[in-house]
Structure formats: C-alpha cells, structure tokens
Amino acid sequence: MPNIKSVKKDVIKSRKNHLRNIAAKSAMKTFIKKAKIAIDSHDGDAVATAEAVRIACKTVDKTAERGIIHKNQAARRKSRLMIRANKAAAAQS
C-alpha cells in the first residue's frame, strides 16, 4: 500500500472501477451469449430473436461508450452478431 493519502485514494478508486468494469463486461458477454442462443435455436420466434439481438447491441454500445471496451471492438462484436442473425434469418426463410 502506498503512503501518500491521494495515492491511497487512487488505489481504492481504481479497484472500484476495475470491479465495475468486470461486471459490465460480464453482463455484455451474457447478453451476447443469450442473443446467440436465441439466434441458434430454431423455434422460429423472430420477435424474441430480434429483441435479444437489440438488447445485446445496446449493451455493447453502452460498454464502449463508458470506455470499458474500445469502440472498434464494440463494432466488431455487433457486426459478428448481426452477420450471425442475418444468416439464421436467411436460412429460415
């Protein structure tokens, strides 16, 4: 532990931010996983699939906006998710 008061505060703050960032990343990954499961399940419920993809994209955008992931990484994740969703939609029709 550092001796200087302001550095001690910085350490505490960075640990809190680290925990918040881990939680946000985990939530983002969970929503992406749920969207992938909705896409891959062949139950034919297009509305539920579209909603899951929308929520996943929204979560990815929020995570990038807060600076937890890079904007290019967010774009890549959303792009891959949309490609997967469009392939599944084309296969069903």
WOPE-V232669 format. One record per residue. NEAR is the number of other ideal C-beta (glycine too) atoms within 12 Angstrom. Layout:
near
NEAR
NEAR
This chain:
near
11
12
8
10
11
11
13
14
14
15
17
16
14
15
15
14
17
15
15
18
19
17
17
25
26
17
23
33
22
20
30
34
20
24
34
25
21
30
33
19
17
14
14
14
16
19
12
19
30
21
19
30
34
22
25
35
27
22
32
37
24
21
32
24
16
21
16
27
26
15
17
12
20
28
17
17
31
31
17
22
38
25
17
25
30
18
16
28
20
11
13
17
9
